[in-house]
Amino acid sequence: MAMIGFKSTNNQVVYVNPAQVIYVTAFEPDVSIIAFAVAGHNGQPAVIHVRGSVDMVQSRLSGAAPAHGAPAMAGSAVAKSA
């Protein structure tokens, strides 16, 4: 499984398993919310806020190359064995 790296709004690197993502939505122009197929404490999907537009985040999660001008992270894809 490949994990995709993003930067959180606190500049921490977070790795996301695309198979667990149920939706991506905009929070602010350059901040997106990634929701996971895991319930949080309130029964709603667990979410994280990451830097980047919805289009850029969705593109990276789907395996497409980042759009021109989108920040690329070194080591953004990490292969993990099952």
SULJOWO-V140986 format. One record per residue. N is the residue number from 1. OMEGA is omega in degrees with one decimal (999 if undefined). Layout:
{{N OMEGA} {N OMEGA}}
This chain:
{{1 179.1} {2 176.4} {3 -178.1} {4 -178.3} {5 175.1} {6 172.3} {7 176.6} {8 178.5} {9 174.5} {10 -180.0} {11 172.6} {12 176.2} {13 176.5} {14 179.7} {15 -173.9} {16 171.7} {17 -176.6} {18 -179.7} {19 -178.4} {20 -178.1} {21 177.3} {22 172.7} {23 174.5} {24 179.7} {25 -179.4} {26 172.1} {27 174.1} {28 -177.6} {29 -179.1} {30 176.5} {31 179.4} {32 175.5} {33 174.4} {34 178.9} {35 -175.9} {36 178.5} {37 178.2} {38 -179.2} {39 174.1} {40 -177.2} {41 -178.6} {42 -179.7} {43 177.1} {44 177.6} {45 173.3} {46 -177.3} {47 169.2} {48 175.6} {49 -179.5} {50 178.0} {51 177.7} {52 178.4} {53 177.3} {54 -179.2} {55 -179.7} {56 -179.5} {57 180.0} {58 178.5} {59 179.8} {60 179.4} {61 -178.9} {62 177.5} {63 177.9} {64 177.5} {65 177.5} {66 178.1} {67 179.1} {68 179.3} {69 179.0} {70 -179.6} {71 176.4} {72 -179.9} {73 174.3} {74 179.7} {75 -175.3} {76 177.0} {77 -178.7} {78 179.0} {79 177.4} {80 177.0} {81 -177.0} {82 999}}
